[in-house]
Amino acid sequence: MSDAITVYWRPGCGFCSGLLRGLERQELSFGRVNVWDDPDGAAFVRSVAGGNETVPTVRVGDVALINPTAREVLRTVAEHAPDDLPDDLDPAELELSRPEKLRQRLFG
């Protein structure tokens, strides 16, 4: 498990389940914090999500991502904690998908 990467989640959250499966499929090592069981974890999420307990939230070093895709997490790991990337990761997996490119064009 990497100390540099933490996924904040809660039971019953479909977005959380999807992200966790995606990261596990890539064999990324990360910690998990259930915000319903960990008041400090919930406080961290609120501190980076505008006062909301939006999950999944992912911390990569000093960077927080709110409701990211697995690909967004991997790109952030590549930039901020490259030693934590899986050895067999295909760099093409980190390219923006079509919906991500559109979202970036529309919202910056």
C-alpha positions in Angstrom: 0.0 0.0 0.0 1.3 3.5 -0.9 1.1 6.3 1.6 1.2 8.7 -1.3 -2.2 7.6 -2.6 -5.4 7.5 -0.6 -9.0 6.9 -1.8 -11.7 8.4 0.4 -15.0 6.4 -0.1 -18.2 5.2 1.6 -20.2 2.1 1.4 -23.0 2.0 -1.2 -21.4 4.6 -3.4 -21.4 3.4 -7.0 -18.9 6.0 -8.2 -16.6 4.8 -5.4 -17.0 1.1 -6.3 -16.3 1.9 -10.0 -13.1 3.9 -9.2 -11.8 1.3 -6.8 -12.3 -1.5 -9.4 -10.6 0.6 -12.0 -7.6 1.3 -9.8 -7.4 -2.4 -8.7 -7.6 -3.5 -12.3 -4.5 -1.3 -13.0 -2.8 -2.9 -9.9 -2.2 0.5 -8.4 -1.3 0.4 -4.7 -3.3 2.8 -2.5 -4.9 3.3 0.9 -8.6 3.5 1.6 -10.5 5.6 4.1 -14.2 5.0 4.7 -15.5 8.5 5.5 -18.4 7.1 7.5 -15.9 5.4 9.9 -13.1 8.0 9.9 -14.1 11.5 11.1 -10.6 12.8 10.2 -11.0 11.4 6.7 -14.5 13.0 6.3 -13.0 16.3 7.5 -10.3 16.1 4.9 -12.8 15.5 2.2 -14.9 18.4 3.3 -11.8 20.6 3.4 -11.0 20.0 -0.3 -14.6 19.6 -1.7 -16.1 23.0 -0.7 -17.5 21.7 2.6 -19.2 18.7 1.0 -18.5 15.0 1.7 -18.1 14.2 -2.0 -16.7 10.8 -2.6 -14.8 9.3 -4.1 -12.1 11.8 -3.3 -8.4 10.8 -4.0 -5.3 12.3 -2.4 -2.0 11.9 -4.4 0.6 13.6 -2.3 -0.6 17.1 -1.8 -3.1 17.0 -4.7 -6.8 16.2 -4.2 -9.1 14.9 -6.9 -12.9 15.0 -6.4 -14.8 12.3 -8.2 -12.0 11.4 -10.6 -11.8 8.7 -13.1 -9.2 5.9 -12.7 -7.4 7.5 -15.7 -7.3 10.9 -14.0 -5.9 9.3 -10.9 -3.2 7.5 -12.9 -2.2 10.7 -14.7 -1.9 12.5 -11.4 0.2 9.7 -9.9 2.4 9.9 -13.0 2.9 13.6 -12.4 3.2 13.7 -8.6 4.2 10.2 -7.4 5.6 8.4 -10.5 7.4 5.8 -8.4 4.0 4.5 -7.3 2.8 3.7 -10.8 2.5 0.0 -11.7 5.6 -1.2 -13.6 3.6 -2.6 -16.5 1.3 0.4 -17.1 0.9 1.3 -20.7 1.4 5.0 -21.2 -1.4 5.1 -23.7 -3.7 4.4 -20.8 -3.0 7.9 -19.5 -4.1 9.8 -22.6 -7.3 11.8 -22.4 -10.4 10.0 -23.5 -12.8 11.8 -25.9 -15.2 12.8 -23.1 -12.3 14.1 -21.0 -11.0 16.1 -24.0 -14.5 17.6 -24.5 -14.9 18.4 -20.8 -11.4 20.0 -20.7 -12.3 22.2 -23.8 -15.6 23.3 -22.2 -14.6 23.8 -18.6 -10.9 24.3 -18.8 
